[in-house]
Amino acid sequence: MRHFLDFEKTIADLESKIEELRHLSDGDGISIAEEVGKLQNQLNKLLKQTYERLTPWQRVQVARHPHRPHSSDYIKNLITDFTPLAGDRAYAEDRAIIAGIGRFRGWSTIIIGHEKGIDTDGRIVHNFGMARPEGYRKAQRVMELADRFQLPIISFIDTPGAYPGAGAEERGQAESIAETIRSCMSMRVPFISVVIGEGGSGGAIALAAANKVLMLEHSVYSVISPEGCASILWRDATKSLAAAEALKITASDLLGFSIIDRIIYEPLGGAHRDAKKITSSVGDAVSEELYKLRKLDGDTLKKHRRDKFLNMGRANLI
């Protein structure tokens, strides 16, 4: 069953009419196929108009769509011979982060990604994509393998943020995130990150301090969620719409600020409407960027990554 967002009511009504017609047979001189075709054209036009005018808050809703492809979907469809690696060798296994080794279009590659889970049970198992310290330590361990064996790294970013629970704080959540960012910066191999849904706070950047940061058209990437920002600034979570606008969290905003390097455009109506097409688009974009980065030596890759992040937000003073 398709899940419709708040702003998609007209789209939902039109799709419902199309489904009703498809269950009817031709009669009384009416061609059902012809009528369905007309309505389908109207639907495509409406989808195009709606998704071209999305507000930042609506993009947040799309980025959180329950049917949006997750890291596990991209790994399943883009990575062959994937072998997951578990545990941080210190405390526990954190299933909010998937990490392992596989082949991406013939290249041996290290893969790391946040995983939110697909259904209720899966979301509980994966903690809604919110990693604990052991998850970030697992990522560090896998990055060290990448550096040792000279394997490129691909990460998929999709998290509301690192888990803020008491246990995570007691085990050094902030330090583990900082150490993971330091690991990212020290890598001497090509490193590409793709923001596929939500890129929330330090929990996201811990796996996204890469040479190239790509972002899906309707994903969001921010230091804090709109709800969290509204609660802090106005003590009112209902001001999330205003917060989303002020935070500049959309792909086009972030490309303009040079926070990300490339936008991957989504199928009509969002990635959740055509998982096969968006997977192919992501694969092509990553392949193009990886081909360029593989030409650079380790020292150049490390310096490129360091300079990229140190230059963010730096003002040009005359």
C-alpha positions, 0 to 999 in steps of 0.5 A, spaced: 500 500 500 502 506 497 504 511 503 502 518 501 504 525 505 500 530 507 501 535 501 500 529 496 492 529 498 490 531 490 495 526 488 492 520 492 485 522 490 488 521 482 491 515 483 485 512 487 481 514 481 486 510 476 486 504 480 478 504 480 478 504 473 483 499 472 479 494 475 473 496 470 472 492 464 471 496 457 463 498 455 458 503 453 463 505 448 468 507 453 475 505 452 478 504 459 485 504 457 484 511 454 481 514 460 487 511 464 492 514 460 489 521 460 489 520 468 496 518 468 498 524 464 494 528 469 498 525 475 505 525 472 503 533 471 501 534 478 507 530 481 512 534 477 508 541 479 508 538 486 515 536 487 518 542 483 515 547 488 517 543 495 518 547 501 524 545 505 519 542 510 516 538 505 523 535 503 524 533 510 517 529 510 520 526 503 526 524 506 523 521 512 518 517 507 517 510 510 518 507 503 524 511 501 530 506 499 535 505 505 542 503 505 540 496 505 537 497 499 543 500 495 547 495 498 543 489 496 542 492 489 549 496 488 554 491 491 556 484 490 559 479 494 557 483 500 560 481 507 558 484 513 563 485 519 560 486 526 562 489 532 567 494 535 571 489 538 570 493 545 563 493 547 558 490 542 555 490 535 550 496 533 546 494 528 544 502 526 550 502 522 551 496 516 559 496 515 563 491 510 566 489 504 564 487 497 564 489 490 562 495 487 562 495 479 568 490 479 572 494 485 573 491 491 570 496 496 568 498 503 561 500 505 558 503 511 551 506 512 546 508 517 540 503 517 533 505 519 529 499 518 523 497 514 518 495 518 516 496 526 521 490 528 526 492 523 526 499 526 527 497 533 533 492 531 536 498 527 534 503 533 531 507 527 538 509 524 541 512 531 548 509 532 551 508 539 558 509 540 560 502 538 557 503 532 561 509 530 567 505 533 565 499 528 565 504 522 572 506 525 575 499 525 572 498 518 575 504 515 582 502 518 581 496 514 580 500 508 586 504 509 590 498 510 588 494 504 587 500 500 580 500 498 575 505 497 570 507 502 563 508 500 558 511 505 550 512 505 548 517 510 541 516 513 540 518 520 536 523 524 542 523 529 546 519 533 543 516 539 542 521 545 540 516 550 544 515 557 547 509 556 550 512 549 553 518 553 556 514 558 560 510 553 563 516 550 558 518 544 561 525 543 568 522 543 566 516 538 563 521 533 570 525 534 574 519 533 570 517 527 571 524 524 578 524 525 579 517 522 575 519 516 580 525 515 586 520 516 584 516 510 589 515 504 584 512 500 578 515 495 572 516 500 565 518 497 559 519 501 551 519 499 546 522 503 540 518 501 535 520 506 536 524 513 543 527 514 542 529 522 547 532 526 554 529 528 551 522 527 551 524 520 558 527 519 561 522 522 560 518 516 560 523 511 567 527 512 569 524 505 572 527 499 566 527 495 559 528 498 553 527 494 546 528 496 539 526 493 535 531 490 529 531 496 534 529 502 536 533 507 542 535 511 543 539 517 546 540 524 539 539 527 532 537 526 527 542 524 523 540 530 529 540 535 531 547 532 524 550 533 524 547 540 531 550 542 529 557 539 522 558 540 520 553 545 515 550 540 516 544 536 510 547 532 515 552 528 518 546 525 516 549 518 520 556 520 526 552 522 526 548 516 526 554 512 531 558 516 536 552 517 538 551 509 537 544 509 536 542 502 540 539 497 540 546 492 542 550 498 548 546 501 550 545 494 550 553 493 554 553 500 559 548 497 557 543 503 556 538 498 559 536 491 553 534 487 546 533 487 543 526 484 536 528 481 530 523 483 525 520 479 518 523 478 515 523 485 521 522 489 526 516 490 520 512 493 516 511 487 522 508 483 527 504 487 530 501 481 531 508 477 534 511 483 539 506 485 541 506 478 542 513 478 546 513 485 551 507 482 552 511 476 554 518 480 558 514 485 562 510 479 564 517 476 566 520 482 570 514 484 573 513 477 576 520 478 578 519 485 582 513 484 587 517 479 590 521 486 595 518 490 594 517 498 597 524 500 593 528 495 586 524 497 588 526 504 590 533 503 584 534 499 579 532 504 582 536 509 582 542 505 575 541 503 572 541 510 577 546 513 575 551 508 567 551 509 564 557 512 571 561 511 569 568 509 573 571 504 576 578 507 579 584 503 
